[in-house]
Amino acid sequence: MSNLVRLRSALANNGFSAALVSSPTNVFWLTGFTGSFGYVVVTAFDAVFLTDSRYTIQAQEQVSDIEIRSFATPKTGVQALGEIFADLGILELGFESVRTTYAQFLGWDEKFEKVSLKPLGDIVENLRMIKSEAEVAKIKRSCELTDACFSHLIRMIQPGISEHEIQLEMEFFIRRQGGHMAFEPIVVSGPNSARPHGKATEKQLALGEFVTMDFGAKLDGYCADMTRTVVVGKADDRTREVYNQVLKAQLASIEMMKAGVVAETVDAKAREVFDEIGLAKHFGHGLGHGLGILVHDTGRLGVGSKTILEPGQVWTVEPGVYLEGWGGCRIEDNVVVTETGVINLTGSTKELLELPLA
């Protein structure tokens, strides 16, 4: 079933006769269009893609099975949309209230005098949570490139190398393979690794320290998001204890994931494992989030999340422990939910690596 058919069904089920899709993420999901300006007007029987003259050729290459229209100065996008609404006889229109700014709404409400605007809420975002086989395959390709990058990076982990050098090599590798960075990567070591979202610095790696690398490739519009923590030189007993407990928490969480499970209970499992040795208070973020076109896509595995796991959802699972002044450790995989469990799309080893390898 195409995404357009899925959207039409959801609109009908929620009482909408027409909708305007305006966010670039959702426009891409519907059409495959990667430009920065585009709208899709959807009704029960019609669909029109609108862009401006900068993207006329690109739209013809990327958008199929939907009528394409473009406009040029002096006509404005609001005028072009108004013409589409009139042509399709639209009097009531759902708009992406989750993504639309208040100023944009006010402008539309003023200009589209004959059209009543109704908020769609998160209808489109909820549809995007369930990935098709083709979407999962694209995420897997991004995961495979991310895995290859990690295999490349561990060869350069040694005392004296800076966090910044590792980050640069990470970006060079992924771009050399035709990918993009899914987000600004994190490379932190020693005390810096106690910062879950710390930025790479000129700090040089030192013996006995954790090095946490959180990064992901993006191919064909879909993201990967992996974290691995390694040790420079030999791990002492405390380092090994913390690492093993993070890994235990991650494995226990992944093991309980399957269709029908409530998201907050998966997060609770990780906290339960950390509590075994008094580390739960050092796990301050959620266990994971949805993954897809956006690296932080719809859905979260966290305290209070009532989301029900369903087949086709793709999640990150990333427990971590952060001890200020000492360091931190996080391990993150990307998994797709099935009826009976999950398929792990991330292939990099989770064995505690003491680098450089002998």
Secondary structure, 3 states (H helix, E strand, C coil): CCHHHHHHHHHHHCCCCEEEECCHHHHHHHHCCCCCCCEEEEECCCEEEEEEHHHHHHHHHHCCCCEEEEECCCCCHHHHHHHHHHHHCCCEEEECCCCCCHHHHHHHHHHCCCCEEEECCCHHHHHHHCCCHHHHHHHHHHHHHHHHHHHHHCCCCCCCCEHHHHHHHHHHHHHHCCCEECCCCEEEEHHHHHCCCCCCCCCECCCCCEEEEEECEEECCEECCEEEEEEECCCCHHHHHHHHHHHHHHHHHHHCCCCCCEHHHHHHHHHHHHHCCCCHHHCCCCCEEECCCCCCEEEEECCCCCCECCCCCEEEECCEEEECCCEEEECEEEEEECCCCEEECCCCCCCCCEECCC
